Amino acid sequence: MSPTRRWLLALPLALVLAFAAPSDVAWAQGGKPPPARPAPAKSAPVADKVDIQLMVVHAKEGAEYVDPRLKNIERHLAILRYNNFTVLDTNRSAVAVGKDASFSVEGGRKVTVTVLSVDDQRARVRVEMYKQSNKLIDTTVSINRGSTMMVAGPRYEEGMLILPITASY
């Protein structure tokens, strides 16, 4: 066998050994197997709990009014066909990942918010709304950290309910 051909055949083995850790090289050459390496540490969760705030807003036609507590989302309310926005209730709960919190809402409704996952940028939550045993809403959304998303729709007293949901952690 020519020296060039022998070199070409040995090249793959040389590359494997060059990228192996020293203890792996000894094992590959017939020595003792390397000691077991510890499993990589799991990264700590970004937050143990997410502070969920659920506001209940009554949107209707009438004298133009925006509750001062809605200042941060006022520009988003402008796209709705209503001009009067009153906060009826504000609920808060610290919710662990994989757990949920339930809130009573006007009109005999119940809203359940389940925190599915959390990362540095957003919380993924499932929002369900029930009236008695009827499920009215079931959606999964991502809420940017410290931001608010809105669920709107159920009719209420000549208007509708809007549910701004904020996730902080």
C-alpha positions in Angstrom: 0.0 0.0 0.0 1.4 3.4 -0.9 2.1 5.9 1.8 -0.5 8.3 0.3 -3.2 5.7 0.3 -2.3 4.7 3.9 -2.5 8.3 5.0 -6.0 8.7 3.4 -7.3 5.6 5.2 -5.9 6.9 8.5 -7.4 10.4 8.1 -10.9 9.6 9.4 -9.5 7.9 12.6 -7.2 10.9 13.1 -10.0 13.3 12.9 -12.2 11.4 15.4 -9.3 11.2 17.8 -8.4 14.9 17.3 -11.9 16.0 18.4 -12.3 13.5 21.3 -11.6 14.5 24.9 -8.3 13.0 26.3 -10.2 10.4 28.4 -12.2 9.3 25.3 -8.9 8.8 23.4 -7.6 6.4 26.0 -10.9 4.4 25.8 -10.8 4.4 22.0 -7.3 3.0 22.2 -8.4 0.1 24.4 -8.0 1.7 27.8 -10.6 2.0 30.6 -13.9 3.7 29.7 -14.2 7.3 30.7 -16.0 8.1 34.0 -19.6 9.1 33.5 -20.1 12.7 33.0 -22.6 14.6 35.1 -25.8 15.5 33.3 -25.9 19.1 32.3 -27.6 21.3 34.8 -31.1 22.4 33.9 -31.4 26.1 33.7 -33.3 27.7 36.5 -36.8 28.9 35.5 -37.1 32.6 34.7 -39.8 32.9 37.3 -41.5 30.6 39.8 -44.8 32.5 39.4 -46.3 34.9 37.1 -48.4 37.8 38.4 -51.6 37.7 36.4 -53.8 40.7 36.4 -57.2 40.4 34.9 -59.3 43.6 34.5 -63.0 43.5 33.7 -63.9 46.4 31.4 -67.5 47.3 30.3 -67.4 48.9 26.8 -70.5 50.6 25.6 -71.8 53.6 23.6 -72.5 56.7 25.7 -70.8 59.7 26.9 -67.1 59.5 25.8 -65.1 58.2 28.8 -62.0 56.1 29.4 -61.3 55.0 32.9 -57.9 56.4 34.0 -56.8 52.9 34.9 -56.9 52.0 31.2 -54.4 54.7 30.1 -51.7 52.1 29.1 -54.1 50.4 26.7 -56.3 53.3 25.6 -54.9 53.4 22.1 -55.9 49.7 21.6 -59.5 50.5 22.8 -59.8 53.1 20.0 -60.3 50.3 17.4 -63.5 49.2 19.0 -66.9 50.6 18.1 -67.5 51.8 21.6 -66.5 55.1 23.2 -67.2 54.5 26.9 -64.8 52.2 28.9 -65.3 51.6 32.6 -63.3 49.2 34.8 -65.7 47.0 36.7 -63.2 44.9 38.6 -59.5 44.2 38.8 -58.3 40.7 39.9 -54.7 39.6 40.7 -53.1 36.2 41.3 -49.6 34.9 41.4 -49.8 31.7 39.3 -47.1 29.0 39.2 -46.2 27.4 35.8 -48.6 24.6 35.2 -51.2 26.0 37.6 -54.2 28.2 37.0 -56.3 30.9 38.7 -60.0 31.4 38.3 -61.8 34.7 38.4 -65.5 35.6 38.6 -66.6 37.9 35.9 -69.8 39.9 35.5 -72.8 38.2 33.8 -72.3 34.9 35.7 -69.0 34.1 33.9 -65.8 32.5 35.2 -62.4 33.0 33.6 -59.5 30.6 34.1 -56.0 31.6 33.3 -53.4 28.8 33.2 -49.7 29.6 32.9 -48.3 27.0 30.5 -44.7 28.3 30.2 -42.4 31.2 30.9 -39.2 32.4 29.3 -37.2 35.6 29.3 -39.5 37.3 26.9 -43.0 36.0 27.3 -45.5 33.9 29.2 -47.6 31.4 27.3 -51.1 31.2 28.9 -54.4 29.5 28.2 -57.5 31.6 28.8 -60.9 29.9 29.2 -64.2 31.5 29.8 -67.3 29.7 31.1 -70.9 30.6 31.7 -72.2 27.9 33.9 -70.9 24.7 32.2 -70.7 26.2 28.7 -67.2 27.0 27.5 -67.4 30.4 25.7 -63.7 30.9 25.0 -60.7 28.6 24.9 -57.5 30.2 23.5 -53.8 30.0 24.1 -51.7 33.1 23.7 -48.3 34.5 24.4 -48.1 37.6 26.5 -44.9 39.6 26.3 -43.3 40.1 29.7 -44.9 43.0 31.5 -47.4 43.5 28.6 -51.2 43.2 28.3 -53.4 41.3 25.8 -57.1 41.7 25.6 -59.9 39.2 25.3 -63.1 40.9 24.1 -66.5 39.7 23.2 -69.1 38.5 25.6 -72.1 40.8 25.5 -73.0 42.6 28.6 -75.7 45.3 29.4 -75.9 46.9 25.9 -72.2 46.6 25.4 -69.5 44.1 25.8 -66.9 42.9 28.3 -63.2 43.4 27.5 -60.7 41.5 29.6 -57.2 43.0 29.6 -54.8 40.4 30.9 -51.3 41.4 32.1 -48.4 39.0 32.8 -45.6 40.3 35.0 -42.6 38.5 36.4 
